[in-house]
Amino acid sequence: MISQKIYLIRHGQTDYNLQGIVQGSGVDASLNDKGRAQALAFYEQYQSIPFDRVYVSRLKRSKESVSSFIDNGLPYEEHEALNEISWGNREGQRITPEEDAYYHHVLKRWQDGETSIPIEGGESPDEVVARQRPFLNLLKSREDDKTILVCMHGRAMRILLCQLLNYRLSAMDMFEHENLGLYLINYTGSQFTVELYNNTEHLSKLKAVHISPVLAPGK
């Protein structure tokens, strides 16, 4: 018997996403026009869901992505546990070929099980697990919250999904994500299962937002 439904989404697009600039937990960027359109499309699709509570990170792109729900009076909380992983010295920097090679080198080490290794100056996946754990305990303790909305960030979401679904952290890249993509998670009180996997049907009617070529280099 399902005791809780968790609507888990990644935040909407920012100009940093578009420009291939690393954000992490140290860059507090707002949504761009497309990101706001994505947030509105999600709201229009799911506004009738009887959410008991909304959880966001302490980064404004997370809260902005669900602002329509919050503005309607839904109780919400900000948790640092939901912040993106810290990408350390890379935050705020454009991804050059050299940076990309380093990034993929570290990802390969994580995929090989070396999840205690951080990006230079940043966090390791193991450290993100440690800061997410109190939030997970809080989530499980609030048995009266039957339907919740959680908005967070890509890499941190992958790490959270590994914890919920009992996957090794080395497998986290199997969890794909897009801006405002949805994972619908069912919790029985003892087990989490995925009902929807990175679902973006609510974005299918979005018209392309015009972006100046200056703002749209390859990622």
ChimeraX commands (.cxc) that place a marker at each C-alpha (Angstrom):
marker #1 position 0.00,0.00,0.00 radius 0.5
marker #1 position 1.45,3.37,-1.03 radius 0.5
marker #1 position 1.84,5.71,1.92 radius 0.5
marker #1 position 3.55,8.62,0.16 radius 0.5
marker #1 position 4.07,10.04,-3.32 radius 0.5
marker #1 position 7.13,12.17,-4.00 radius 0.5
marker #1 position 7.20,14.40,-7.08 radius 0.5
marker #1 position 10.93,14.98,-7.56 radius 0.5
marker #1 position 11.97,17.56,-10.16 radius 0.5
marker #1 position 15.10,19.30,-11.34 radius 0.5
marker #1 position 15.00,23.10,-11.53 radius 0.5
marker #1 position 14.25,24.95,-14.78 radius 0.5
marker #1 position 16.86,26.24,-17.20 radius 0.5
marker #1 position 19.22,29.10,-16.36 radius 0.5
marker #1 position 21.50,31.07,-18.67 radius 0.5
marker #1 position 24.42,29.28,-17.04 radius 0.5
marker #1 position 22.95,25.94,-18.18 radius 0.5
marker #1 position 22.58,27.36,-21.67 radius 0.5
marker #1 position 26.09,28.76,-21.83 radius 0.5
marker #1 position 27.82,25.64,-20.50 radius 0.5
marker #1 position 28.98,27.37,-17.31 radius 0.5
marker #1 position 29.34,25.27,-14.17 radius 0.5
marker #1 position 26.90,26.25,-11.41 radius 0.5
marker #1 position 27.04,23.81,-8.52 radius 0.5
marker #1 position 26.11,25.05,-5.07 radius 0.5
marker #1 position 28.27,28.17,-5.30 radius 0.5
marker #1 position 26.49,29.95,-8.19 radius 0.5
marker #1 position 23.02,31.20,-7.27 radius 0.5
marker #1 position 21.56,31.85,-10.73 radius 0.5
marker #1 position 17.93,32.67,-11.53 radius 0.5
marker #1 position 15.84,30.96,-14.18 radius 0.5
marker #1 position 15.94,32.39,-17.69 radius 0.5
marker #1 position 12.86,32.90,-19.89 radius 0.5
marker #1 position 12.81,29.26,-20.96 radius 0.5
marker #1 position 13.23,28.11,-17.37 radius 0.5
marker #1 position 10.27,30.21,-16.27 radius 0.5
marker #1 position 8.21,28.78,-19.15 radius 0.5
marker #1 position 9.18,25.27,-18.07 radius 0.5
marker #1 position 8.15,26.05,-14.49 radius 0.5
marker #1 position 4.78,27.38,-15.67 radius 0.5
marker #1 position 4.21,24.31,-17.85 radius 0.5
marker #1 position 4.88,22.04,-14.88 radius 0.5
marker #1 position 2.53,24.06,-12.70 radius 0.5
marker #1 position -0.26,23.97,-15.28 radius 0.5
marker #1 position 0.04,20.20,-15.55 radius 0.5
marker #1 position 0.25,19.43,-11.82 radius 0.5
marker #1 position -1.54,22.28,-10.03 radius 0.5
marker #1 position -4.46,20.00,-9.15 radius 0.5
marker #1 position -2.25,17.56,-7.24 radius 0.5
marker #1 position -3.01,17.89,-3.49 radius 0.5
marker #1 position 0.55,18.53,-2.32 radius 0.5
marker #1 position 0.97,18.64,1.45 radius 0.5
marker #1 position 4.38,20.32,1.37 radius 0.5
marker #1 position 7.06,21.65,-0.98 radius 0.5
marker #1 position 10.78,21.24,-0.38 radius 0.5
marker #1 position 13.41,23.30,-2.20 radius 0.5
marker #1 position 17.14,23.86,-1.93 radius 0.5
marker #1 position 18.62,27.12,-0.68 radius 0.5
marker #1 position 19.44,28.14,-4.28 radius 0.5
marker #1 position 16.93,30.46,-5.92 radius 0.5
marker #1 position 16.64,28.53,-9.19 radius 0.5
marker #1 position 15.07,25.75,-7.15 radius 0.5
marker #1 position 12.49,27.94,-5.38 radius 0.5
marker #1 position 11.71,29.89,-8.57 radius 0.5
marker #1 position 10.85,26.63,-10.34 radius 0.5
marker #1 position 7.98,25.93,-7.92 radius 0.5
marker #1 position 7.07,29.53,-7.02 radius 0.5
marker #1 position 3.53,29.17,-8.41 radius 0.5
marker #1 position 2.80,26.39,-5.92 radius 0.5
marker #1 position 4.31,28.38,-3.06 radius 0.5
marker #1 position 2.40,31.53,-4.06 radius 0.5
marker #1 position -0.80,29.50,-3.76 radius 0.5
marker #1 position -0.09,29.06,-0.06 radius 0.5
marker #1 position 1.44,25.60,0.06 radius 0.5
marker #1 position 3.79,25.19,3.03 radius 0.5
marker #1 position 7.39,24.99,1.91 radius 0.5
marker #1 position 10.83,24.56,3.42 radius 0.5
marker #1 position 14.33,25.32,2.18 radius 0.5
marker #1 position 16.99,22.71,2.92 radius 0.5
marker #1 position 20.71,22.97,2.25 radius 0.5
marker #1 position 20.64,19.18,1.99 radius 0.5
marker #1 position 18.98,19.63,-1.42 radius 0.5
marker #1 position 21.66,21.98,-2.78 radius 0.5
marker #1 position 23.64,20.89,-5.81 radius 0.5
marker #1 position 26.99,19.23,-5.28 radius 0.5
marker #1 position 29.82,21.73,-4.92 radius 0.5
marker #1 position 31.93,21.70,-8.06 radius 0.5
marker #1 position 34.66,23.62,-6.23 radius 0.5
marker #1 position 37.13,25.59,-8.34 radius 0.5
marker #1 position 35.09,24.91,-11.49 radius 0.5
marker #1 position 32.02,26.86,-10.40 radius 0.5
marker #1 position 31.29,29.94,-12.47 radius 0.5
marker #1 position 33.68,28.77,-15.21 radius 0.5
marker #1 position 32.83,27.87,-18.78 radius 0.5
marker #1 position 33.46,24.23,-19.65 radius 0.5
marker #1 position 36.55,24.24,-21.86 radius 0.5
marker #1 position 37.83,21.05,-23.53 radius 0.5
marker #1 position 40.44,20.77,-20.77 radius 0.5
marker #1 position 37.83,21.22,-18.04 radius 0.5
marker #1 position 35.57,18.71,-19.76 radius 0.5
marker #1 position 38.36,16.14,-19.86 radius 0.5
marker #1 position 39.05,16.62,-16.14 radius 0.5
marker #1 position 35.33,16.40,-15.35 radius 0.5
marker #1 position 34.96,13.11,-17.23 radius 0.5
marker #1 position 38.11,11.77,-15.54 radius 0.5
marker #1 position 36.51,12.37,-12.13 radius 0.5
marker #1 position 33.17,10.93,-13.30 radius 0.5
marker #1 position 34.99,7.78,-14.42 radius 0.5
marker #1 position 36.55,7.43,-10.98 radius 0.5
marker #1 position 33.09,7.77,-9.40 radius 0.5
marker #1 position 31.73,5.14,-11.79 radius 0.5
marker #1 position 34.60,2.89,-10.69 radius 0.5
marker #1 position 33.44,3.24,-7.09 radius 0.5
marker #1 position 35.79,6.00,-5.89 radius 0.5
marker #1 position 32.90,8.14,-4.61 radius 0.5
marker #1 position 34.97,9.65,-1.80 radius 0.5
marker #1 position 36.97,11.60,-4.42 radius 0.5
marker #1 position 35.82,15.25,-4.82 radius 0.5
marker #1 position 36.14,17.59,-7.75 radius 0.5
marker #1 position 39.09,19.85,-6.85 radius 0.5
marker #1 position 37.94,22.21,-4.11 radius 0.5
marker #1 position 34.42,20.76,-4.07 radius 0.5
marker #1 position 32.39,17.91,-2.62 radius 0.5
marker #1 position 32.52,14.19,-3.17 radius 0.5
marker #1 position 29.36,12.14,-3.70 radius 0.5
marker #1 position 29.93,10.57,-0.28 radius 0.5
marker #1 position 29.84,14.02,1.30 radius 0.5
marker #1 position 26.58,14.84,-0.48 radius 0.5
marker #1 position 25.10,11.59,0.86 radius 0.5
marker #1 position 26.04,12.66,4.39 radius 0.5
marker #1 position 24.33,16.05,4.10 radius 0.5
marker #1 position 21.23,14.55,2.43 radius 0.5
marker #1 position 20.71,11.87,5.06 radius 0.5
marker #1 position 19.03,14.11,7.71 radius 0.5
marker #1 position 16.58,15.32,5.05 radius 0.5
marker #1 position 15.69,11.74,4.14 radius 0.5
marker #1 position 15.08,10.95,7.81 radius 0.5
marker #1 position 12.84,14.02,8.06 radius 0.5
marker #1 position 10.92,12.95,4.96 radius 0.5
marker #1 position 10.25,9.50,6.37 radius 0.5
marker #1 position 9.22,10.87,9.76 radius 0.5
marker #1 position 6.43,13.07,8.36 radius 0.5
marker #1 position 3.91,10.30,7.83 radius 0.5
marker #1 position 1.00,12.73,7.49 radius 0.5
marker #1 position 2.53,14.25,4.35 radius 0.5
marker #1 position 1.08,11.95,1.73 radius 0.5
marker #1 position 2.04,13.92,-1.39 radius 0.5
marker #1 position 5.10,16.14,-1.58 radius 0.5
marker #1 position 6.98,18.15,-4.19 radius 0.5
marker #1 position 10.77,18.33,-4.10 radius 0.5
marker #1 position 12.77,20.62,-6.41 radius 0.5
marker #1 position 16.54,20.28,-6.49 radius 0.5
marker #1 position 19.53,19.88,-8.83 radius 0.5
marker #1 position 20.85,17.33,-11.30 radius 0.5
marker #1 position 23.88,15.69,-9.68 radius 0.5
marker #1 position 22.39,15.96,-6.18 radius 0.5
marker #1 position 19.19,14.37,-7.52 radius 0.5
marker #1 position 21.14,11.43,-8.91 radius 0.5
marker #1 position 22.76,10.92,-5.51 radius 0.5
marker #1 position 19.41,11.17,-3.72 radius 0.5
marker #1 position 17.82,8.63,-6.09 radius 0.5
marker #1 position 20.63,6.18,-5.36 radius 0.5
marker #1 position 19.83,6.47,-1.67 radius 0.5
marker #1 position 16.08,6.13,-2.13 radius 0.5
marker #1 position 16.32,3.13,-4.45 radius 0.5
marker #1 position 19.30,1.38,-2.81 radius 0.5
marker #1 position 21.67,1.70,-5.74 radius 0.5
marker #1 position 25.41,2.03,-5.34 radius 0.5
marker #1 position 26.60,5.59,-5.86 radius 0.5
marker #1 position 28.79,4.36,-8.70 radius 0.5
marker #1 position 25.55,3.79,-10.68 radius 0.5
marker #1 position 24.21,7.34,-10.26 radius 0.5
marker #1 position 24.71,8.32,-13.91 radius 0.5
marker #1 position 21.99,5.87,-14.91 radius 0.5
marker #1 position 19.48,8.44,-13.61 radius 0.5
marker #1 position 19.04,10.85,-16.49 radius 0.5
marker #1 position 17.62,14.30,-15.89 radius 0.5
marker #1 position 16.51,17.37,-17.80 radius 0.5
marker #1 position 15.45,20.83,-16.68 radius 0.5
marker #1 position 12.02,20.40,-15.07 radius 0.5
marker #1 position 12.05,16.66,-15.69 radius 0.5
marker #1 position 9.96,14.67,-13.19 radius 0.5
marker #1 position 10.63,11.51,-11.20 radius 0.5
marker #1 position 7.48,10.26,-9.47 radius 0.5
marker #1 position 8.47,8.11,-6.50 radius 0.5
marker #1 position 6.15,5.90,-4.45 radius 0.5
marker #1 position 7.03,5.08,-0.85 radius 0.5
marker #1 position 5.30,2.23,0.97 radius 0.5
marker #1 position 6.83,2.96,4.36 radius 0.5
marker #1 position 9.61,0.46,3.74 radius 0.5
marker #1 position 10.47,0.72,0.03 radius 0.5
marker #1 position 10.78,3.41,-2.65 radius 0.5
marker #1 position 9.86,2.65,-6.27 radius 0.5
marker #1 position 9.84,4.76,-9.45 radius 0.5
marker #1 position 6.52,5.33,-11.23 radius 0.5
marker #1 position 7.71,7.99,-13.70 radius 0.5
marker #1 position 11.32,8.31,-14.86 radius 0.5
marker #1 position 12.54,11.76,-15.96 radius 0.5
marker #1 position 9.11,12.49,-17.42 radius 0.5
marker #1 position 8.89,15.63,-19.59 radius 0.5
marker #1 position 5.44,15.27,-21.16 radius 0.5
marker #1 position 4.35,18.49,-19.46 radius 0.5
marker #1 position 6.99,20.34,-21.51 radius 0.5
marker #1 position 5.88,19.00,-24.89 radius 0.5
marker #1 position 3.69,22.00,-25.75 radius 0.5
marker #1 position 6.33,24.59,-24.96 radius 0.5
marker #1 position 7.21,26.87,-27.82 radius 0.5
marker #1 position 10.91,27.44,-28.36 radius 0.5
marker #1 position 12.13,30.51,-26.50 radius 0.5
marker #1 position 14.25,32.72,-28.76 radius 0.5
marker #1 position 17.83,32.98,-27.53 radius 0.5
marker #1 position 20.41,35.28,-29.04 radius 0.5
marker #1 position 23.25,33.29,-30.67 radius 0.5
marker #1 position 25.64,35.10,-28.33 radius 0.5
marker #1 position 24.01,33.24,-25.42 radius 0.5
marker #1 position 23.92,29.83,-27.03 radius 0.5
marker #1 position 27.37,28.35,-27.57 radius 0.5
marker #1 position 27.80,24.60,-27.58 radius 0.5
marker #1 position 27.65,22.98,-24.18 radius 0.5
marker link #1:1,2 radius 0.2
marker link #1:2,3 radius 0.2
marker link #1:3,4 radius 0.2
marker link #1:4,5 radius 0.2
marker link #1:5,6 radius 0.2
marker link #1:6,7 radius 0.2
marker link #1:7,8 radius 0.2
marker link #1:8,9 radius 0.2
marker link #1:9,10 radius 0.2
marker link #1:10,11 radius 0.2
marker link #1:11,12 radius 0.2
marker link #1:12,13 radius 0.2
marker link #1:13,14 radius 0.2
marker link #1:14,15 radius 0.2
marker link #1:15,16 radius 0.2
marker link #1:16,17 radius 0.2
marker link #1:17,18 radius 0.2
marker link #1:18,19 radius 0.2
marker link #1:19,20 radius 0.2
marker link #1:20,21 radius 0.2
marker link #1:21,22 radius 0.2
marker link #1:22,23 radius 0.2
marker link #1:23,24 radius 0.2
marker link #1:24,25 radius 0.2
marker link #1:25,26 radius 0.2
marker link #1:26,27 radius 0.2
marker link #1:27,28 radius 0.2
marker link #1:28,29 radius 0.2
marker link #1:29,30 radius 0.2
marker link #1:30,31 radius 0.2
marker link #1:31,32 radius 0.2
marker link #1:32,33 radius 0.2
marker link #1:33,34 radius 0.2
marker link #1:34,35 radius 0.2
marker link #1:35,36 radius 0.2
marker link #1:36,37 radius 0.2
marker link #1:37,38 radius 0.2
marker link #1:38,39 radius 0.2
marker link #1:39,40 radius 0.2
marker link #1:40,41 radius 0.2
marker link #1:41,42 radius 0.2
marker link #1:42,43 radius 0.2
marker link #1:43,44 radius 0.2
marker link #1:44,45 radius 0.2
marker link #1:45,46 radius 0.2
marker link #1:46,47 radius 0.2
marker link #1:47,48 radius 0.2
marker link #1:48,49 radius 0.2
marker link #1:49,50 radius 0.2
marker link #1:50,51 radius 0.2
marker link #1:51,52 radius 0.2
marker link #1:52,53 radius 0.2
marker link #1:53,54 radius 0.2
marker link #1:54,55 radius 0.2
marker link #1:55,56 radius 0.2
marker link #1:56,57 radius 0.2
marker link #1:57,58 radius 0.2
marker link #1:58,59 radius 0.2
marker link #1:59,60 radius 0.2
marker link #1:60,61 radius 0.2
marker link #1:61,62 radius 0.2
marker link #1:62,63 radius 0.2
marker link #1:63,64 radius 0.2
marker link #1:64,65 radius 0.2
marker link #1:65,66 radius 0.2
marker link #1:66,67 radius 0.2
marker link #1:67,68 radius 0.2
marker link #1:68,69 radius 0.2
marker link #1:69,70 radius 0.2
marker link #1:70,71 radius 0.2
marker link #1:71,72 radius 0.2
marker link #1:72,73 radius 0.2
marker link #1:73,74 radius 0.2
marker link #1:74,75 radius 0.2
marker link #1:75,76 radius 0.2
marker link #1:76,77 radius 0.2
marker link #1:77,78 radius 0.2
marker link #1:78,79 radius 0.2
marker link #1:79,80 radius 0.2
marker link #1:80,81 radius 0.2
marker link #1:81,82 radius 0.2
marker link #1:82,83 radius 0.2
marker link #1:83,84 radius 0.2
marker link #1:84,85 radius 0.2
marker link #1:85,86 radius 0.2
marker link #1:86,87 radius 0.2
marker link #1:87,88 radius 0.2
marker link #1:88,89 radius 0.2
marker link #1:89,90 radius 0.2
marker link #1:90,91 radius 0.2
marker link #1:91,92 radius 0.2
marker link #1:92,93 radius 0.2
marker link #1:93,94 radius 0.2
marker link #1:94,95 radius 0.2
marker link #1:95,96 radius 0.2
marker link #1:96,97 radius 0.2
marker link #1:97,98 radius 0.2
marker link #1:98,99 radius 0.2
marker link #1:99,100 radius 0.2
marker link #1:100,101 radius 0.2
marker link #1:101,102 radius 0.2
marker link #1:102,103 radius 0.2
marker link #1:103,104 radius 0.2
marker link #1:104,105 radius 0.2
marker link #1:105,106 radius 0.2
marker link #1:106,107 radius 0.2
marker link #1:107,108 radius 0.2
marker link #1:108,109 radius 0.2
marker link #1:109,110 radius 0.2
marker link #1:110,111 radius 0.2
marker link #1:111,112 radius 0.2
marker link #1:112,113 radius 0.2
marker link #1:113,114 radius 0.2
marker link #1:114,115 radius 0.2
marker link #1:115,116 radius 0.2
marker link #1:116,117 radius 0.2
marker link #1:117,118 radius 0.2
marker link #1:118,119 radius 0.2
marker link #1:119,120 radius 0.2
marker link #1:120,121 radius 0.2
marker link #1:121,122 radius 0.2
marker link #1:122,123 radius 0.2
marker link #1:123,124 radius 0.2
marker link #1:124,125 radius 0.2
marker link #1:125,126 radius 0.2
marker link #1:126,127 radius 0.2
marker link #1:127,128 radius 0.2
marker link #1:128,129 radius 0.2
marker link #1:129,130 radius 0.2
marker link #1:130,131 radius 0.2
marker link #1:131,132 radius 0.2
marker link #1:132,133 radius 0.2
marker link #1:133,134 radius 0.2
marker link #1:134,135 radius 0.2
marker link #1:135,136 radius 0.2
marker link #1:136,137 radius 0.2
marker link #1:137,138 radius 0.2
marker link #1:138,139 radius 0.2
marker link #1:139,140 radius 0.2
marker link #1:140,141 radius 0.2
marker link #1:141,142 radius 0.2
marker link #1:142,143 radius 0.2
marker link #1:143,144 radius 0.2
marker link #1:144,145 radius 0.2
marker link #1:145,146 radius 0.2
marker link #1:146,147 radius 0.2
marker link #1:147,148 radius 0.2
marker link #1:148,149 radius 0.2
marker link #1:149,150 radius 0.2
marker link #1:150,151 radius 0.2
marker link #1:151,152 radius 0.2
marker link #1:152,153 radius 0.2
marker link #1:153,154 radius 0.2
marker link #1:154,155 radius 0.2
marker link #1:155,156 radius 0.2
marker link #1:156,157 radius 0.2
marker link #1:157,158 radius 0.2
marker link #1:158,159 radius 0.2
marker link #1:159,160 radius 0.2
marker link #1:160,161 radius 0.2
marker link #1:161,162 radius 0.2
marker link #1:162,163 radius 0.2
marker link #1:163,164 radius 0.2
marker link #1:164,165 radius 0.2
marker link #1:165,166 radius 0.2
marker link #1:166,167 radius 0.2
marker link #1:167,168 radius 0.2
marker link #1:168,169 radius 0.2
marker link #1:169,170 radius 0.2
marker link #1:170,171 radius 0.2
marker link #1:171,172 radius 0.2
marker link #1:172,173 radius 0.2
marker link #1:173,174 radius 0.2
marker link #1:174,175 radius 0.2
marker link #1:175,176 radius 0.2
marker link #1:176,177 radius 0.2
marker link #1:177,178 radius 0.2
marker link #1:178,179 radius 0.2
marker link #1:179,180 radius 0.2
marker link #1:180,181 radius 0.2
marker link #1:181,182 radius 0.2
marker link #1:182,183 radius 0.2
marker link #1:183,184 radius 0.2
marker link #1:184,185 radius 0.2
marker link #1:185,186 radius 0.2
marker link #1:186,187 radius 0.2
marker link #1:187,188 radius 0.2
marker link #1:188,189 radius 0.2
marker link #1:189,190 radius 0.2
marker link #1:190,191 radius 0.2
marker link #1:191,192 radius 0.2
marker link #1:192,193 radius 0.2
marker link #1:193,194 radius 0.2
marker link #1:194,195 radius 0.2
marker link #1:195,196 radius 0.2
marker link #1:196,197 radius 0.2
marker link #1:197,198 radius 0.2
marker link #1:198,199 radius 0.2
marker link #1:199,200 radius 0.2
marker link #1:200,201 radius 0.2
marker link #1:201,202 radius 0.2
marker link #1:202,203 radius 0.2
marker link #1:203,204 radius 0.2
marker link #1:204,205 radius 0.2
marker link #1:205,206 radius 0.2
marker link #1:206,207 radius 0.2
marker link #1:207,208 radius 0.2
marker link #1:208,209 radius 0.2
marker link #1:209,210 radius 0.2
marker link #1:210,211 radius 0.2
marker link #1:211,212 radius 0.2
marker link #1:212,213 radius 0.2
marker link #1:213,214 radius 0.2
marker link #1:214,215 radius 0.2
marker link #1:215,216 radius 0.2
marker link #1:216,217 radius 0.2
marker link #1:217,218 radius 0.2
marker link #1:218,219 radius 0.2
view
